[in-house]
């Protein structure tokens, strides 16, 4: 016997929840029927099922799910039967689990988009809105095609940024590790040797000795202090004020701020293009597009675009007021509005950002990489000076004698 957590409706359409012991879901359904209840959803209790409820549904998983859903719709199979087959897929546990959740909701009478709305941890807002638009217009297959393209773009975009940042991150990690090893293991032994010579040490060596002695004498306190500082910063960054402060500093940094601005505007325009082409009204399109922007300062500016458009201003005028968009983009949007070709104008803007972001990223990295190498060189030079200067001085003193 297993314990099932369930959601069910009674004769008055009230939703009830509870736990019942049963051998399987069929027996659970029979037991509930005896009580005059109709089963909506059930979850088998236990460690494995607890893990399944906490499953992480990444972009790649959403892409796979969209692909299978597209196959179901394009083949002419009913959503119910397709989801039923999909939830029995043992090769991909994540997709099977999500398909089971959606199937149970659709079986209880919900639409596909409403069922997805119940699970925002698996389905982003833009995804749900496009599915709803596809259901309303009878073009669900086209919406799923657009969604697959958009999700694939997001995945490739992230991969491109991560691969570009991999080398600087690796070098920076190596520099950090080198510093830790030097001050933890190398310099303490060096200090013992040099102080034993009772020689007049040069300034670089004295600085290294004082630093190494301080770190070794207060290692535990430093470790605890750094740990507390990191935790405090993380907690502060979870607050809106903290994140906004950091985001505003990032935007003010030369080159880096320009890169972050272009990346977020690229996300905004790509989402706007996809949603507007799907037939969503302009208010929903703009608000959902602003929600995908990561930088809070830019998100505030883009939310103000939505408010201005709702109040009757044109999109181009609203964008110009923010001071975030380049004049070329505002001009393209303005022409698109006037000619009734806003969707194609936004698509061209999105394509332009797709080209500009990699170029800006390369430009930023062309400055970052030499800086990291210079930092590594300064550390190595400092080590060499602190070691060889006293040795050279001692040897020189012996020759004089």
C-alpha positions in Angstrom: 0.0 0.0 0.0 1.2 3.5 -0.8 0.1 6.9 0.4 -1.4 9.3 -2.3 -1.8 13.0 -1.9 -4.8 14.0 -4.1 -6.9 16.9 -5.4 -10.6 16.1 -6.1 -14.0 17.8 -6.6 -17.2 17.0 -4.8 -20.8 17.2 -6.2 -20.9 21.0 -5.6 -17.6 21.5 -7.6 -15.6 22.3 -4.5 -11.9 21.3 -4.7 -10.8 19.1 -1.8 -7.3 17.9 -1.0 -6.1 15.0 1.3 -4.2 11.8 1.6 -5.4 8.2 1.1 -3.7 4.9 1.2 -4.2 2.7 -2.0 -2.3 0.1 -4.0 -2.4 2.3 -7.2 -4.2 5.2 -8.7 -7.1 3.1 -9.9 -7.9 2.0 -6.4 -7.5 5.6 -5.2 -10.0 6.7 -7.8 -12.5 4.0 -6.7 -12.1 5.0 -3.0 -12.8 8.6 -3.8 -15.8 7.8 -6.0 -17.4 5.9 -3.0 -17.0 9.2 -1.1 -18.7 11.1 -3.9 -15.4 12.7 -5.1 -13.9 12.9 -8.6 -10.1 12.7 -8.8 -8.3 15.6 -10.5 -4.7 15.0 -9.6 -2.7 12.6 -7.4 0.9 12.3 -6.3 2.4 9.2 -4.7 4.2 10.0 -1.5 7.8 8.9 -0.9 11.4 10.0 -1.3 11.5 9.4 -5.1 8.3 11.3 -5.7 9.5 14.1 -3.5 12.5 14.4 -5.8 10.3 14.4 -8.9 8.2 17.3 -7.6 11.4 19.3 -7.1 12.6 18.4 -10.6 14.5 21.2 -12.5 13.1 21.9 -16.0 15.8 23.7 -18.0 15.6 25.4 -21.3 16.8 22.2 -23.1 14.0 20.2 -21.4 11.4 22.8 -22.4 12.7 22.6 -26.0 12.4 18.8 -26.0 8.9 19.0 -24.5 7.9 21.6 -27.2 9.2 19.3 -29.9 7.1 16.3 -28.7 4.0 18.6 -28.3 4.6 19.9 -31.8 4.7 16.2 -33.1 1.4 15.5 -31.3 -0.4 18.5 -32.7 1.0 18.2 -36.3 0.2 14.5 -36.5 -3.5 15.2 -35.8 -3.5 13.2 -32.5 -5.6 14.7 -29.7 -3.7 16.5 -27.0 -5.1 14.2 -24.3 -3.9 11.0 -26.1 -0.6 12.5 -27.0 0.1 13.6 -23.4 -1.0 10.2 -22.1 1.6 8.5 -24.4 4.2 11.1 -23.4 3.8 10.6 -19.7 4.6 6.9 -20.2 8.0 7.8 -21.7 10.5 6.1 -19.5 13.6 7.4 -21.4 13.1 11.0 -20.2 11.8 11.2 -16.6 11.5 15.0 -16.6 9.3 15.2 -19.7 7.2 12.2 -18.6 6.6 13.9 -15.2 5.6 17.3 -16.7 3.4 15.5 -19.3 1.7 13.7 -16.5 1.0 16.9 -14.6 -0.4 18.6 -17.7 -2.4 15.5 -18.8 -4.1 15.4 -15.4 -5.1 19.1 -15.6 -6.4 18.8 -19.2 -8.3 15.7 -18.3 -10.1 17.6 -15.5 -11.4 20.1 -18.2 -8.7 22.7 -18.3 -7.3 24.1 -21.6 -3.6 23.4 -22.4 -2.5 27.0 -21.5 -4.5 27.0 -18.2 -2.9 23.7 -17.3 0.6 25.1 -17.9 -0.4 28.2 -15.9 -0.7 25.9 -12.9 3.0 25.1 -13.2 4.9 28.3 -13.7 8.1 26.6 -12.5 8.1 24.6 -15.7 6.6 27.0 -18.2 7.6 30.7 -18.5 4.9 33.4 -18.9 5.8 34.0 -22.6 5.4 30.3 -23.3 1.9 30.1 -21.7 0.7 33.3 -23.5 1.8 32.0 -26.9 0.1 28.6 -26.3 -3.1 30.5 -25.2 -2.8 32.7 -28.4 -2.4 29.5 -30.5 -5.4 27.8 -28.9 -7.6 30.9 -29.4 -6.6 31.4 -33.1 -6.5 27.7 -34.0 -2.8 28.0 -34.9 -1.2 26.0 -32.1 1.1 24.1 -34.5 2.6 27.4 -35.7 2.9 28.8 -32.2 4.9 25.7 -31.2 7.2 26.1 -34.2 7.8 29.7 -33.2 8.4 28.7 -29.6 10.9 26.0 -30.6 12.9 28.5 -32.7 12.8 31.1 -29.8 13.9 28.6 -27.2 16.7 27.3 -29.5 17.8 30.9 -30.0 18.0 31.4 -26.2 20.0 28.2 -25.7 22.5 29.1 -28.5 22.8 32.6 -27.2 23.7 31.4 -23.7 26.2 28.9 -25.1 27.9 31.7 -27.2 28.2 34.0 -24.1 29.4 31.2 -21.9 32.0 29.9 -24.4 33.3 33.4 -24.9 33.7 33.9 -21.1 35.2 30.5 -20.5 38.9 31.5 -21.1 38.9 34.7 -19.0 37.1 32.8 -16.2 39.7 30.0 -16.4 42.6 32.5 -16.3 41.1 34.5 -13.4 40.5 31.2 -11.4 44.2 30.2 -12.1 45.4 33.6 -10.8 43.2 33.3 -7.7 44.4 29.8 -7.0 48.1 30.9 -7.5 47.7 33.7 -4.9 46.1 31.3 -2.4 48.8 28.7 -2.8 51.6 31.3 -2.6 50.3 32.9 0.6 49.3 29.6 2.3 52.2 27.3 1.5 55.1 29.1 -0.3 55.6 32.4 1.5 55.4 31.0 5.1 58.5 28.8 4.4 60.2 31.7 2.6 59.6 34.0 5.5 61.3 31.5 7.9 64.4 31.3 5.7 64.7 35.1 5.0 64.2 36.1 8.6 66.8 33.6 9.7 69.4 35.4 7.6 69.0 38.5 9.7 69.7 40.6 6.6 68.2 44.0 5.8 65.3 43.0 3.5 64.1 45.1 0.5 60.6 46.7 0.6 58.8 44.1 -1.7 60.0 41.3 0.6 58.9 43.1 3.7 55.4 43.6 2.3 55.2 39.9 1.3 56.4 38.8 4.8 54.0 41.1 6.7 51.1 40.0 4.5 51.9 36.2 4.8 52.4 36.5 8.6 49.1 38.3 8.9 47.2 35.7 6.8 48.7 32.8 8.7 48.1 34.3 12.1 44.5 35.2 11.4 43.6 32.5 8.8 40.5 31.2 10.7 39.1 34.7 11.4 39.8 35.7 7.7 38.1 32.6 6.5 35.0 33.2 8.7 35.0 36.9 7.8 35.1 36.2 4.0 32.4 33.5 4.4 30.1 35.9 6.3 30.8 38.6 3.8 30.0 36.4 0.8 26.7 35.2 2.5 25.8 38.8 3.4 26.4 40.0 -0.2 24.3 37.1 -1.6 21.5 37.9 0.7 21.7 41.6 -0.1 21.7 40.8 -3.9 18.4 38.9 -3.4 16.8 42.1 -2.3 15.5 44.5 -5.0 17.6 47.4 -3.7 20.8 45.3 -3.7 20.3 43.9 -7.2 19.4 47.4 -8.6 22.5 49.0 -7.0 24.8 46.3 -8.6 23.0 46.5 -11.9 23.4 50.3 -12.1 27.1 50.0 -11.3 27.5 47.3 -14.1 25.8 49.6 -16.6 28.2 52.4 -15.6 31.3 50.3 -16.3 32.9 51.1 -19.7 32.4 48.4 -22.3 30.8 46.0 -19.9 27.8 48.2 -19.4 27.4 48.5 -23.2 27.6 44.7 -23.5 25.0 44.1 -20.8 22.7 46.7 -22.4 22.9 45.1 -25.8 22.4 41.5 -24.4 19.2 42.6 -22.5 17.9 44.6 -25.4 18.5 41.7 -27.7 16.4 39.5 -25.4 13.7 42.1 -25.2 13.5 42.6 -29.0 13.6 38.9 -29.8 10.8 38.2 -27.3 8.8 41.2 -28.6 9.2 40.0 -32.2 8.1 36.4 -31.3 5.1 37.4 -29.2 3.8 40.2 -31.5 4.1 37.8 -34.5 2.1 35.3 -32.5 -0.9 37.7 -32.4 -0.6 38.9 -28.7 -1.9 42.4 -28.1 0.8 45.1 -27.7 0.3 45.5 -24.0 1.0 41.8 -23.2 3.8 41.7 -25.7 5.6 44.6 -24.2 5.1 43.6 -20.5 6.2 40.0 -21.1 9.2 41.2 -23.1 10.3 43.5 -20.3 10.0 40.5 -17.8 12.7 38.6 -19.7 15.3 41.4 -19.1 17.8 40.5 -16.3 19.1 44.0 -15.5 16.7 45.6 -13.1 17.5 49.2 -14.2 16.8 48.3 -17.8 13.7 46.4 -16.8 12.3 49.5 -15.1 13.0 51.6 -18.2 11.3 48.9 -20.4 8.3 48.6 -18.1 7.9 52.4 -18.5 7.6 51.8 -22.2 4.6 49.5 -21.6 2.9 52.1 -19.3 3.4 54.9 -21.8 2.0 52.8 -24.7 -1.1 51.9 -22.6 -1.5 55.7 -21.9 -1.7 56.3 -25.6 1.9 57.1 -26.7 3.5 55.5 -29.7 6.1 52.7 -29.1 8.8 54.7 -30.7 8.1 57.8 -28.5 8.0 55.6 -25.4 11.3 54.0 -26.2 12.9 57.3 -26.9 11.9 58.7 -23.5 13.8 55.8 -21.7 17.2 56.9 -23.2 18.1 53.2 -23.5 17.5 52.5 -27.2 19.9 53.8 -29.9 18.3 56.3 -32.3 18.6 53.9 -35.3 16.4 51.4 -33.5 13.8 54.1 -32.5 13.7 55.2 -36.2 13.1 51.6 -37.4 10.3 51.1 -34.9 8.8 54.4 -35.8 8.7 53.5 -39.5 7.3 50.1 -38.7 4.4 51.7 -36.7 3.6 54.2 -39.4 3.6 51.6 -42.2 1.8 48.9 -40.3 4.8 46.6 -40.4 5.8 46.6 -36.8 6.4 42.9 -36.6 9.0 43.0 -39.4 10.6 46.1 -38.0 11.1 44.5 -34.6 12.4 41.4 -36.3 15.0 43.4 -38.1 16.0 45.1 -34.9 16.3 41.7 -33.3 18.5 40.5 -36.2 20.7 43.6 -35.8 21.3 42.8 -32.1 22.1 39.2 -32.9 25.0 40.6 -35.0 26.1 43.3 -32.6 26.2 41.3 -29.4 28.9 38.8 -30.4 31.0 41.8 -31.8 30.6 43.7 -28.6 31.5 40.6 -26.6 34.7 40.1 -28.6 35.6 43.8 -28.1 35.1 43.5 -24.3 37.1 40.3 -24.1 39.9 42.0 -26.1 40.3 44.4 -23.2 39.6 41.9 -20.4 42.2 39.2 -21.5 45.2 41.6 -21.5 44.2 42.9 -18.1 44.0 39.4 -16.6 47.4 38.5 -18.1 48.8 41.8 -16.8 47.5 41.0 -13.3 49.1 37.6 -13.5 52.4 39.2 -14.6 52.3 41.7 -11.7 51.8 38.8 -9.2 54.7 36.8 -10.7 56.9 39.9 -10.8 56.1 40.6 -7.1 57.0 37.0 -6.2 60.3 37.1 -8.1 61.3 40.5 -6.6 60.4 39.4 -3.1 62.5 36.2 -3.5 65.5 37.2 -5.6 66.2 40.8 -4.3 67.1 39.6 -0.8 69.2 36.7 -2.2 71.0 39.1 -4.6 71.6 41.5 -1.7 73.0 38.8 0.5 75.3 37.4 -2.2 76.5 40.9 -3.0 77.4 41.5 0.6 79.4 38.2 0.7 81.4 39.3 -2.4 82.3 42.7 -0.8 83.7 40.9 2.2 
